[in-house]
Each structure stands twice: as structure tokens, then as C-alpha cells.
Amino acid sequence: MWRGGWRAQGALRRLSGGSAHLRAWRWGSTKACERALQYRIGERIHSFTVSQVTPVPELSLTAVKLSHDGTGAQYLHLAREDRNNLFSVQFRTTPTDSSGTPHILEHTVLCGSQRYPCRDPFFKMLNRSLSTFMNAFTASDYTLYPFSTQNPKDFQNLLSVYLDAAFFPCLRELDFWQEGWRLEHEDPNDPQTPLVFKGVVFNEMKGAFTDNERIFSQHLQNRLLPDHTYSVVSGGDPLCIPDLTWEQLRQFHAVHYHPSNARFFTYGNFPLEQHLKQIHEEALSKFQRIEPRTSVPAQKPWDEPREFQITCAPDSLAEGPSGQTTISVSFLLPDITDTFEAFTLSLLSSLLISGPNAPFYKALIESGLGTDFSPDVGYNGCTREAYFSVGLQGIAEKDVQTVRDIVDRTLDDVIEKGFEEDRIEALLHKIEIQMKHQSVSFGLTLTSYIASCWNHDGDPIELLKLGSQVAQFRKCLKENPRFLQEKVKQYFKNNRHKLTLSMKPDDKYSEKQAQMETEKLQQKVTSLSPEDKQQIYEKGLELQAQQSQPPDASCLPALRVSDVEPRIPLTELEVVQAAGDTPVQYCAQPTNGVVYFRAFSSLNALPEELRPYVPLFCSVLTKLGCGSLDYRELAQQVELKTGGLAAAPQVLPDDSHLNTYEQGVLFSSFCLDRNLADMMHLWSEILNDPRLEEEEHFRVLVRMAAQELSNGVPDSGHLYASIRAGRTLAPAGDLQETFAGMDQVLLMKRIAEMTNLQPILGNLLHIWKHLLSCDSLRCSVNATAQQMSQVEGAVETFLRSLSRSEKEQRPVCLHVVEGLLISLGNISLPETCT
């Protein structure tokens, strides 16, 4: 999977592992950490030598850094009392052209290995494993192979498959043809049909570059960092992929997939010794140390700013060509291995960009010039030198200079006025709560978080010490109140390494791309001899025959019944009737001082004509202000007191009764226990008195939501097709298309282009009234046992504050599938029917 458009998130989001609606808790720092603390620097374990042992209490883990004696392979183990253990191996892959070598190699190594020659062993392991995650990713300068599982034997099995795939792949020529690129007849059985380009990665990248956001982000990186590997497309440019040869691929593997160029990562509560023993015996013992020479040199700073213009295909969902230009201004920042400077600039980026109180949100988004921020906005730390980008998309071409002027003026204003103290505190609160709120995929989050910095020989352990970084940040602010303003002046105002990139639609863009591909194909075909063409025909038949043969997966490891725990741990739940008749499920969990709240409100009685507007209602409900708070004040309180408030439309089908489903809205949030009363008060104000009359800000939110949906279509076409295909199978499928299918995308585009939004606001008002009068509200809370008394009181107060209808409140008895309702781990709120 190519992640060229993917980026490491800022410090405020990178460790959260998800939004408020995801299940999360924190495990106590017990046995796993205690074992890890017993290691001593210099201790040798299965041909690895311990170089560092560091407790990281803010994340409840102990970090152990090692290196392999024979190859120099780096190893980081994060011991934590988490049953969902994770392994990853990462290689620094730095291409010098856009033929897609790292991406094609990532695909090809997964086509069978010496010990496991089965075709596509990863896919075949799915039904032989209890894995909770299996995948591989190609970024701009590294390739990552992670998996996770809760079963010790399964971990050993998957580790064996991953090690063999990465270090001893078959790399057969036919696999290169299949996964990379090949010339093949349109009909492989008929040599008279024309030759065409085929290949998994070739077609994947053709699809990737139909996404205008990806085109813009790729050009931004290529133009801002032009001196080395970031000037090319690591995933592969479809016009350059056919230049790659099988031999070049094999050579790239020999250099880049060597243990001397590898970084191993394990996480969880399984013993480290077993991991080290298996990795050494099955892989590293078969190699000698080399000097891979894969490091990325520093980008030479520019003497003067630069400008570039590019083109893209028009937006097929837009009414016309006007308002389809994108403009951004970007600045090169310091090396990401300077941990504190990277942390500071990530915070600074959030202060500049995030939320309606941010200077660039006020100046750009609320200007009405465009529909949303430009792609890749904010701090990007996935390259050796980070960069910051800000701009607008969906603007008229004549407004390009206006946007550039606004960016310059906004930076001047920030340098002069600085930031409000409450906004800085809200940001630091967000870090505090995210250090406590950790998802079930926390190991995967951590390996992704440290990957870029570690890839360039930064210290991954220092990166994890968020507590010390926050303390240092506070100290800098205390000693110098203009600390952040000086950073803005240094890295933005006075930075000559500044790129202005604009992109406008070209009606003939797709036609030109197709013409260049045709010319490339013609160039390849005309250079072929009759013998070459005969070989292509025969290879095509051979590949077709191989693909049609059922793969033999008998060589792959598998779990036995004896390897699986005979019982699933029981989660204790308590369901009580609160505020008279509302069922509330309480579950005591080690949440480390965080309270998780959910409420589901049924909308089964909602008129059919209002249903298409439920997703929009959910999107704006927590962003329009409420009670005495306008939208800016509400956003500030949400950041100061919670980890986020979310509302989402839900369709809950009943698998045993295809014509039965429940529809409604799921509200979810979490907070530190000290802020529980404030969080519940915010929910009470939002549900009792939302400001659904704020048309000006509503228009801004609608434009942003519509743009986001439109931008997501190229990447999610298969999901939209799946939803559309399911709409006729059951009533729930039809509603799912209404809520989350192309019908919703088209509706949002139409609403965004309306001049009068009062009718839409009227529809949202009707939905709100139905929500309040609904007679089927149920809640779920996760907290520590010690917090439960406080939590019960806060929930009771919240429920009694709701201005619901005076009619008798009785839960609706529907066929709701258990486990689909309000899921927190193994927790699901059972239906309560009288």
C-alpha cells in the first residue's frame, strides 16, 4: 500500500489512535515494564546488545533499545501491559527515480518466499491466524511491514512469515510482471490483439493520480525538496514505472532490505527474549554487516522563494470550472530529528490552523474565497526536513494573489499579537488527555509515530517523552512570552525557502495523460523484436496459468485448537435505569482517569424526507455554538474540557431479520475525570439549545464538508460502489446509501452551492426536535471503579436536564443486534424492552 500522500500527524493527534468514538483505555504499568527494567546496558541477549533502558511513565511503558552484533540492525522494544502485541520491520528505501521501485518491491516480496513459496502468503494467513492487523506500507523514504496479535503462538507464526518475506523473498520474474508492470495482449490468449500496459502497481498509481489532492501534495513535496529522494514519486509515476527492470528490483532489495538497513520494533507484554531469539535464528544470523549508504542528505536551503503552477483534471462533481483553483504557501522547517523543535513547530502549526479560533481559519476559511484549506495543510513531519503549508482550495483563479496576501498579513498579525493563553492551555490539555487516551491499536500508532524520525537516525525514545517536552515548552514560554512569535518570525516571515504552488483545472488534462501513456506504450512496442513479442505472448500465458492455479498454502504455519484460549474474558457490566427510565450501561475499566461517554438516540419516527439531512445535522451540531456560547467559545471549551465531542448517524441492521433495523444518532466523547461535569454540561447545552440559526458559520461548515466528501471519492470508490450495491438487498442498505453513499456526496455538493440555506437549517431544526422527543435514549459509560459514583451523579444530572417530550418515555423494542449498538471493547448495551 502506497502512503506517499500519507503524513505523520501532529503531536496533538499522532498518539490519540482515533477520535472520541473509538474504544480505548490504558493498561497499568505492571509485569511487562518490570521485566524490561531488569535489563542492563551492555547485556547480550541472543546476539543483541542492550544499549538503553528507559521508563516512559506518561505512556505506561518501558523502552529497551538494542542493536544486533553481527549486522548492526537496530531494535526497539516497548514493554507495556497490553495483550495486543505488535511487530514491525522498517527499511529506509530512498529511490532516485519515479519508477516505483520501493512500492513494487513491497508488493513483490509478498508473493512468496524461500520457506513459504505459497503465492500471496499474507492473504492466505488470514484464515490461519488470529491477527488483529496485517499490512505493509510504502512511504516517501521507508517501507514498513507491521502485524499485531494477542496470541503468543500466532505471533511466532506471523513473525516467521514476515521475516522470510522481507529477507528471503522469491522475487520471481512472473511476480514482478504481475505486481509491477508488463506488456501483455489485451486478450492474453490472442497474440493478434494490441499490446497494453498491465500490472497491479501500475494500475494502482494510475488510480492514485486521478485524485487532485494527491497530485497537489505530491508536487508540493517534489518541488519543496528537489535535491534528493523527495523529488521523485516513491509509489511510482505511471509514465516512469515501465522503465523499471526485474534486475533493478532485485538489486534494490539486496541493498535496502538488508538487516544493516533495518529497524525492528516490538510492542506489548510478550517476552522480548523470544522475539530476539527467533529474529536472530531465522533471519539475521544469515547476514553480515554492510554499509547500505541509504541516508538522505540535507536539503540545501534556497536563497529566494520559488513559484510553480500545475494543472489537474476538472472536478466532475462541480457545476463549472470556476472556483476550482488551489493555492498554498509552504515553508521548509528544521530536521525532524531535533525532537523539541519538531514538537514546538507541531504545536505552533495547530495554533495557526486548527479550529475556528485559529488565525488562518479566521483569515482564510471564513473569508469565503474558497471551500477548504489546501491539501497537506499544517505541519508535515514525514520527510527528513519538516515543512509547513497553508492555503485554500476551491478558489477563483483571480483570487490567487489575494490568498497569498492574506497569508502574509496573518503571519504579521501573529508576530505582533501572539496567541491567547487559553488556546495554548487547550492545546496542552489535548496532549495531556491523549497521553491517557490510548486505543486498542496503540502499538500500531506508536510504530507509525516514530517511523520517520527513527528512519533518519533520530532518537525514538526521546520522541515518546511527551511529558518532558511539554515541561520544556512551558519553561520556554515562561522565560520568553514571545517564544512562539519569534518562531513564527524565524521559520515563516524570514524564511527564504518558501514555495508558492498553485493548481488549476485543465479540460484536456486526462486526455493529455492518456496521450503520454499511449506514446510511452508505442515507444516500448516499437523497440520489440519478433522474438521479444513471442516471449511476451508466452509469458502472458504462463502468468495466466499461474494465476488460475489454486495456491498450495500447506507450507504456511497455522494455529491449533490447543494454541487458542478456551474462554473469552468476561467483561462485567451493570445496566441501571437513570432519570426514571433511561437505560445506562456502566462498565468499570482501568481508564487511567479518563471517562468515556456514549449515548444513542433513536430516530425511527423521523419523516423520510428529513433522513438525507441527518449526516449534515451530526456534522454541524457540535460546531455551531449552543446556549450562551457562540461557535468560537464552544470550540474553546471543547478543547479545554474534553478530548472531543462527536455525533454520527447510525444504521443498526438486525442480521436475523433483514427487514428490521434501527436508525439514530450516536453521541460520543471522553474527558479527564476532573472535567466530567463540564463535559456533561456541554452535551446538555448542545442538545437543549443548539444555535441552528448561525447561517454564516453554517455555510462555512457546509462548504468544508462538501469539499471533504468530494475529495474522498477517488480514494474510496470501492466503498461507494459497495454501499450502492447493497442498497437493494435490505432496507438498511438503502438508508446506508442515503447516509454514506454517493447520494450523500451529491446532496452536499448541491447544498454547498445554494445561496439561501434557511430551508436546510429548517430541516435540521426539525431533526433536532425529533431527537429531543425520541422515546428511545440509552447511554454507556466506561470509567474506573473509583470514579463510578461521581459518574453516575453526572449522568443522572445530564439526563434530567434534557428538555424531552412530556409523553411517557419508553424504549422502543426493536430487533437490535447485540454488539452493534454501543460497543466499548466486549461491551454492548443490551436492548431493554418492557
Long-range contacts (C-beta under 8 A, 24 or more apart in sequence): 1-106, 1-135, 1-136, 1-137, 1-138, 2-103, 2-137, 2-138, 2-204, 2-205, 2-208, 2-234, 2-235, 2-236, 3-137, 3-138, 3-139, 4-138, 4-139, 4-140, 4-208, 4-214, 4-217, 4-218, 4-233, 4-234, 4-235, 5-208, 5-211, 5-213, 5-214, 5-217, 5-218, 6-137, 6-139, 6-382, 7-376, 7-380, 7-381, 7-382, 8-380, 8-381, 8-382, 8-448, 8-449, 8-451, 8-452, 10-346, 10-347, 10-349, 10-350, 10-378, 10-379, 10-381, 11-343, 11-346, 11-347, 11-431, 11-466, 11-469, 12-346, 12-347, 12-350, 12-354, 12-427, 12-430, 12-431, 12-434, 13-434, 14-445, 14-448, 14-449, 15-59, 15-434, 15-435, 15-438, 15-445, 15-446, 15-449, 15-466, 16-434, 16-437, 16-439, 16-445, 16-643, 17-437, 17-438, 17-439, 17-440, 17-441, 17-442, 17-444, 17-445, 18-439, 18-441, 19-644, 19-646, 20-642, 20-643, 20-644, 20-645, 20-646, 20-668, 20-669, 20-670, 21-598, 21-646, 21-648, 21-666, 21-668, 22-439, 23-439, 23-440, 23-823, 23-824, 23-825, 24-437, 24-438, 24-439, 24-440, 24-594, 24-596, 24-670, 25-438, 25-589, 25-590, 25-591, 25-592, 25-594, 25-596, 25-782, 25-825, 26-60, 26-436, 26-437, 26-438, 26-590, 26-591, 26-592, 26-594, 27-60, 27-80, 27-81, 27-82, 27-590, 28-60, 28-81, 28-590, 29-57, 29-60, 29-61, 29-62, 29-80, 29-81, 30-81, 31-81, 31-269, 32-62, 32-79, 32-80, 32-81, 32-82, 32-268, 32-269, 33-60, 33-61, 33-62, 33-79, 33-80, 33-81, 35-79, 35-271, 35-272, 36-62, 36-63, 36-64, 36-77, 36-79, 36-272, 37-62, 39-64, 39-272, 44-69, 45-272, 45-273, 45-276, 46-273, 46-276, 46-277, 46-280, 46-281, 47-276, 47-280, 47-284, 47-285, 48-75, 48-276, 48-280, 52-461, 54-461, 56-461, 56-464, 56-465, 57-467, 58-435, 58-465, 58-466, 58-467, 59-435, 59-438, 59-464, 59-466, 60-592, 61-464, 63-460, 63-461, 63-464, 64-272, 65-460, 65-461, 66-276, 68-259, 68-280, 68-284, 70-284, 70-285, 70-287, 70-288, 70-289, 71-258, 71-259, 71-260, 71-262, 71-284, 71-287, 71-288, 71-289, 72-259, 72-260, 72-289, 73-259, 73-260, 73-262, 73-263, 73-264, 73-284, 74-262, 74-263, 74-264, 74-454, 75-263, 75-264, 75-265, 75-266, 75-276, 76-263, 76-264, 76-265, 76-266, 76-450, 76-454, 76-460, 76-461, 77-265, 77-266, 77-267, 77-272, 77-275, 78-265, 78-266, 78-267, 78-268, 78-443, 78-446, 78-464, 79-268, 79-269, 79-272, 80-267, 80-268, 80-269, 80-442, 81-269, 82-267, 82-268, 82-269, 82-442, 82-443, 83-150, 83-268, 83-269, 84-132, 84-148, 84-149, 84-150, 84-268, 84-440, 84-441, 84-442, 84-443, 85-148, 85-149, 85-150, 85-155, 85-266, 85-267, 85-268, 85-269, 85-270, 85-443, 86-133, 86-146, 86-147, 86-148, 86-265, 86-266, 86-267, 86-268, 86-443, 86-444, 86-446, 86-447, 87-146, 87-147, 87-148, 87-155, 87-158, 87-159, 87-162, 87-264, 87-265, 87-266, 87-267, 87-275, 88-144, 88-145, 88-146, 88-147, 88-264, 88-265, 88-447, 89-144, 89-145, 89-162, 89-163, 89-166, 89-262, 89-263, 89-264, 89-265, 90-142, 90-143, 90-144, 90-145, 90-262, 90-263, 90-264, 90-265, 90-447, 90-451, 90-454, 90-455, 91-142, 91-143, 91-166, 91-256, 91-257, 91-261, 91-262, 91-263, 92-141, 92-142, 92-256, 92-261, 92-292, 92-294, 92-295, 92-455, 93-138, 93-141, 93-142, 93-143, 93-234, 93-252, 93-256, 93-294, 94-141, 94-228, 94-229, 94-256, 94-294, 94-295, 94-296, 95-229, 95-232, 95-234, 95-252, 96-228, 96-229, 96-232, 97-232, 97-240, 97-243, 98-232, 98-233, 98-236, 98-237, 98-240, 98-241, 99-236, 99-237, 99-240, 99-241, 99-243, 99-244, 99-248, 100-180, 100-201, 100-205, 100-233, 100-234, 100-235, 100-236, 100-237, 100-240, 100-241, 100-244, 101-236, 101-244, 101-248, 101-249, 101-252, 102-138, 102-143, 102-234, 102-252, 102-256, 103-138, 103-201, 103-205, 103-234, 103-235, 103-236, 104-176, 104-179, 104-180, 104-181, 104-201, 104-236, 104-241, 104-244, 104-249, 105-143, 105-249, 105-252, 105-253, 105-256, 105-257, 106-136, 106-137, 106-138, 106-143, 107-179, 107-180, 107-200, 107-201, 108-169, 108-171, 108-175, 108-176, 108-179, 108-180, 108-249, 109-165, 109-166, 109-169, 109-171, 109-253, 109-257, 110-136, 110-165, 110-169, 111-169, 111-170, 111-172, 111-175, 111-178, 111-179, 112-169, 112-170, 112-172, 112-175, 113-161, 113-164, 113-165, 113-168, 113-169, 113-170, 114-164, 114-168, 114-169, 114-170, 115-160, 115-164, 115-168, 115-555, 116-161, 116-164, 116-165, 116-555, 116-556, 117-170, 117-555, 118-551, 118-552, 118-553, 118-555, 118-556, 119-546, 119-551, 120-551, 121-161, 121-165, 121-553, 121-556, 122-161, 122-165, 124-551, 124-553, 124-556, 125-157, 125-158, 125-161, 125-556, 128-157, 128-553, 128-556, 128-557, 128-558, 128-559, 129-154, 129-157, 129-158, 129-558, 129-559, 130-154, 130-559, 130-564, 131-158, 132-440, 132-441, 133-441, 133-444, 134-158, 138-234, 138-235, 139-234, 139-382, 139-451, 139-452, 140-221, 140-229, 140-230, 140-234, 140-382, 140-383, 141-229, 141-230, 141-234, 141-296, 141-383, 141-384, 141-452, 141-455, 142-451, 142-452, 142-455, 143-256, 144-447, 144-448, 144-451, 146-444, 146-447, 148-441, 148-443, 148-444, 151-559, 151-563, 151-564, 151-565, 152-270, 153-559, 153-563, 154-559, 154-563, 155-270, 156-274, 156-278, 156-557, 157-557, 157-558, 157-559, 159-275, 159-278, 159-279, 159-282, 160-278, 160-282, 160-557, 161-556, 161-557, 163-278, 163-279, 163-282, 163-283, 164-282, 164-283, 166-257, 166-283, 167-257, 167-259, 167-283, 167-286, 167-287, 168-283, 169-253, 171-249, 171-250, 171-253, 173-246, 174-539, 174-542, 174-543, 174-546, 176-246, 176-249, 177-539, 177-543, 178-543, 178-547, 180-241, 180-244, 180-249, 181-241, 181-242, 181-244, 182-536, 182-539, 182-540, 182-543, 183-524, 183-525, 183-528, 183-536, 184-536, 184-540, 184-543, 185-536, 185-537, 185-540, 188-537, 188-540, 188-541, 188-543, 188-544, 189-541, 189-544, 191-533, 191-534, 191-537, 195-521, 195-525, 195-533, 195-536, 196-521, 197-238, 197-242, 197-517, 197-520, 197-521, 199-241, 201-235, 201-236, 201-241, 202-236, 202-238, 202-241, 202-242, 204-235, 205-233, 205-235, 205-236, 205-237, 205-238, 205-241, 206-238, 207-714, 208-235, 209-237, 209-238, 209-513, 210-313, 210-714, 211-711, 211-714, 211-715, 212-312, 212-313, 212-315, 212-326, 212-503, 212-711, 212-714, 213-375, 213-711, 214-375, 214-714, 215-310, 215-312, 215-503, 216-310, 216-312, 216-326, 216-328, 216-374, 216-375, 216-376, 216-501, 216-503, 217-375, 217-376, 219-308, 219-310, 219-501, 219-503, 220-328, 220-330, 220-375, 220-376, 220-389, 220-499, 220-501, 221-383, 223-306, 223-308, 223-499, 223-501, 224-330, 224-332, 224-387, 224-497, 224-499, 225-299, 225-332, 225-383, 225-385, 225-387, 226-299, 227-297, 227-299, 227-300, 228-296, 228-297, 228-299, 229-296, 230-296, 230-299, 230-383, 238-517, 239-516, 239-517, 239-520, 242-520, 242-524, 255-292, 255-293, 255-294, 256-292, 256-294, 258-287, 258-290, 258-292, 259-283, 259-284, 259-287, 260-287, 260-289, 260-290, 260-291, 260-292, 261-292, 261-294, 263-454, 263-455, 265-447, 265-450, 267-442, 267-443, 267-446, 267-447, 268-443, 295-456, 295-457, 296-384, 296-456, 298-335, 298-384, 298-385, 299-332, 299-384, 299-385, 299-497, 301-332, 301-496, 301-497, 302-332, 302-496, 302-497, 302-498, 303-496, 304-496, 305-496, 305-497, 305-498, 305-499, 305-500, 306-498, 306-499, 306-500, 307-499, 307-500, 307-501, 307-502, 308-499, 308-500, 308-501, 308-502, 309-501, 309-502, 309-503, 309-504, 310-501, 310-502, 310-503, 311-503, 311-504, 311-505, 311-506, 311-509, 312-503, 312-504, 312-505, 312-506, 312-509, 313-505, 313-506, 313-509, 313-510, 314-505, 314-506, 314-507, 314-509, 315-505, 315-710, 317-710, 317-713, 317-745, 317-746, 317-749, 318-710, 318-749, 319-753, 321-505, 321-507, 322-396, 323-370, 323-371, 323-394, 323-395, 323-396, 324-394, 324-504, 324-505, 325-393, 325-394, 325-395, 325-396, 325-397, 325-399, 325-400, 325-502, 325-503, 325-504, 325-505, 326-374, 326-375, 326-391, 326-392, 326-393, 326-394, 326-395, 326-502, 326-503, 326-504, 327-374, 327-391, 327-392, 327-395, 327-400, 327-403, 327-404, 327-500, 327-501, 327-502, 327-503, 328-374, 328-375, 328-376, 328-377, 328-389, 328-390, 328-391, 328-392, 328-500, 328-501, 328-502, 329-389, 329-390, 329-391, 329-404, 329-407, 329-498, 329-499, 329-500, 330-387, 330-388, 330-389, 330-390, 330-498, 330-499, 330-500, 330-501, 331-387, 331-388, 331-389, 331-491, 331-492, 331-495, 331-497, 331-498, 331-499, 332-385, 332-387, 332-495, 332-497, 332-498, 333-379, 333-385, 333-386, 333-387, 333-388, 333-491, 334-385, 334-386, 334-491, 335-384, 335-385, 335-386, 335-456, 336-381, 336-383, 336-384, 336-385, 336-386, 336-452, 336-453, 336-456, 336-458, 337-453, 337-456, 337-457, 337-458, 337-459, 339-453, 339-458, 339-459, 339-462, 339-463, 339-469, 340-469, 340-472, 340-473, 342-381, 342-386, 342-453, 343-466, 343-469, 343-473, 344-473, 344-476, 344-484, 344-487, 345-379, 345-386, 345-388, 345-487, 345-491, 346-379, 346-381, 347-427, 347-473, 348-379, 348-484, 348-487, 348-488, 349-378, 349-379, 349-388, 350-378, 350-379, 350-427, 351-419, 351-423, 351-424, 351-427, 351-484, 352-378, 352-390, 352-414, 352-488, 353-377, 353-378, 353-390, 354-378, 355-635, 355-639, 356-623, 356-631, 356-632, 356-635, 356-697, 357-420, 357-423, 357-632, 357-635, 357-636, 359-410, 359-413, 359-414, 360-390, 360-407, 360-410, 363-406, 363-407, 363-409, 363-410, 364-390, 364-391, 364-392, 364-403, 364-406, 364-407, 364-410, 365-392, 365-700, 365-704, 366-697, 366-700, 367-406, 368-700, 369-395, 369-396, 369-399, 369-402, 369-403, 370-394, 370-395, 370-399, 370-403, 371-703, 371-704, 371-706, 371-707, 371-752, 372-703, 372-704, 372-707, 372-708, 375-711, 381-452, 381-453, 382-452, 383-452, 384-456, 388-491, 388-492, 393-707, 394-703, 394-707, 397-504, 400-502, 404-500, 411-488, 411-492, 411-493, 412-493, 414-485, 414-488, 415-485, 415-488, 415-489, 415-493, 416-485, 418-481, 418-482, 418-484, 418-485, 419-484, 422-636, 422-640, 423-636, 423-639, 424-477, 424-484, 425-640, 426-636, 426-639, 426-640, 427-639, 428-470, 428-473, 428-474, 429-639, 429-640, 429-641, 430-639, 430-643, 431-466, 431-470, 432-470, 432-672, 433-594, 433-642, 433-643, 433-670, 433-671, 433-672, 434-643, 435-466, 435-467, 436-591, 436-592, 436-593, 436-594, 436-672, 437-594, 437-643, 437-670, 440-825, 568-826, 569-826, 571-825, 571-826, 571-827, 573-827, 575-829, 575-830, 575-832, 576-792, 578-779, 578-792, 578-795, 578-796, 578-799, 579-796, 579-799, 579-800, 580-809, 581-809, 581-810, 581-811, 582-777, 582-778, 582-779, 582-799, 582-809, 583-778, 583-779, 583-811, 583-829, 583-832, 584-778, 584-779, 584-780, 584-781, 584-795, 584-799, 585-778, 585-779, 585-780, 585-781, 585-822, 585-827, 585-829, 585-830, 586-781, 586-783, 586-788, 586-791, 586-792, 587-780, 587-781, 587-782, 587-824, 587-825, 587-827, 588-782, 588-783, 588-784, 588-785, 588-788, 589-782, 589-783, 589-784, 589-824, 589-825, 590-784, 591-782, 591-783, 591-784, 591-787, 592-784, 593-672, 593-673, 593-784, 593-787, 594-643, 594-670, 594-671, 594-672, 594-673, 594-783, 595-670, 595-671, 595-672, 595-673, 595-676, 595-679, 595-781, 595-782, 595-783, 595-787, 595-791, 596-668, 596-669, 596-670, 596-781, 596-782, 596-783, 596-824, 597-667, 597-668, 597-669, 597-670, 597-679, 597-680, 597-683, 597-779, 597-780, 597-781, 597-795, 598-666, 598-667, 598-668, 598-779, 598-780, 598-781, 598-822, 598-824, 599-666, 599-667, 599-668, 599-683, 599-777, 599-778, 599-779, 599-780, 600-650, 600-664, 600-665, 600-666, 600-667, 600-777, 600-778, 600-779, 600-821, 600-822, 600-829, 601-664, 601-665, 601-667, 601-771, 601-774, 601-776, 601-777, 602-662, 602-663, 602-664, 602-774, 602-775, 602-776, 602-777, 602-812, 602-814, 603-663, 603-664, 603-665, 603-767, 603-770, 603-771, 603-774, 604-662, 604-663, 604-664, 604-774, 604-776, 604-812, 604-814, 605-770, 605-774, 606-663, 606-767, 606-770, 607-766, 610-763, 610-766, 610-767, 610-770, 611-663, 611-735, 611-738, 611-739, 612-738, 612-743, 612-744, 612-747, 613-760, 613-763, 613-764, 613-767, 614-649, 614-663, 614-665, 614-739, 614-767, 615-649, 615-739, 615-740, 615-744, 616-702, 616-705, 616-748, 616-751, 616-760, 616-764, 617-647, 617-665, 617-764, 617-767, 617-768, 618-647, 618-648, 618-649, 618-665, 619-647, 619-701, 619-705, 620-698, 620-701, 620-702, 620-705, 620-764, 621-647, 621-686, 621-690, 621-768, 622-646, 622-647, 622-686, 623-697, 623-701, 624-690, 624-691, 624-692, 624-694, 624-697, 624-698, 624-701, 625-690, 625-691, 625-694, 625-697, 626-682, 626-685, 626-686, 626-688, 626-689, 626-690, 626-691, 627-685, 627-688, 627-689, 629-685, 630-691, 630-694, 631-691, 631-694, 631-697, 634-682, 634-686, 637-678, 637-682, 638-682, 641-671, 641-675, 641-678, 641-679, 641-682, 642-669, 642-670, 642-671, 642-675, 642-678, 642-679, 642-682, 643-669, 643-670, 643-671, 644-669, 644-670, 645-669, 645-679, 645-682, 645-683, 645-686, 649-739, 649-740, 651-732, 651-735, 651-736, 651-739, 652-732, 652-816, 652-817, 652-820, 652-821, 653-730, 653-732, 653-817, 653-820, 654-814, 654-815, 654-816, 654-817, 655-817, 656-815, 656-817, 657-815, 658-729, 658-730, 659-730, 659-731, 660-814, 660-815, 661-730, 661-731, 661-732, 661-735, 662-812, 662-814, 662-816, 663-735, 664-774, 664-776, 665-771, 666-822, 673-783, 673-784, 673-787, 673-790, 676-787, 676-790, 676-791, 676-794, 677-794, 677-797, 680-794, 680-795, 680-797, 680-798, 681-798, 683-798, 684-798, 684-801, 684-802, 687-771, 687-772, 687-802, 688-772, 688-801, 688-802, 688-803, 690-768, 692-761, 692-764, 692-765, 692-768, 693-761, 695-757, 695-758, 695-761, 698-757, 698-761, 699-757, 702-748, 702-751, 702-752, 702-757, 702-760, 703-752, 705-748, 705-752, 706-748, 706-749, 706-751, 706-752, 707-752, 709-744, 709-745, 709-748, 709-749, 710-745, 710-749, 713-742, 713-745, 720-745, 772-802, 772-803, 772-804, 772-805, 773-804, 773-805, 773-807, 774-804, 775-805, 775-807, 775-808, 775-809, 775-810, 775-811, 775-812, 776-811, 776-812, 777-802, 777-804, 777-809, 778-811, 778-821, 778-822, 778-829, 778-832, 779-822, 779-829, 780-822, 780-824, 780-827, 780-829, 782-824, 782-827, 810-834
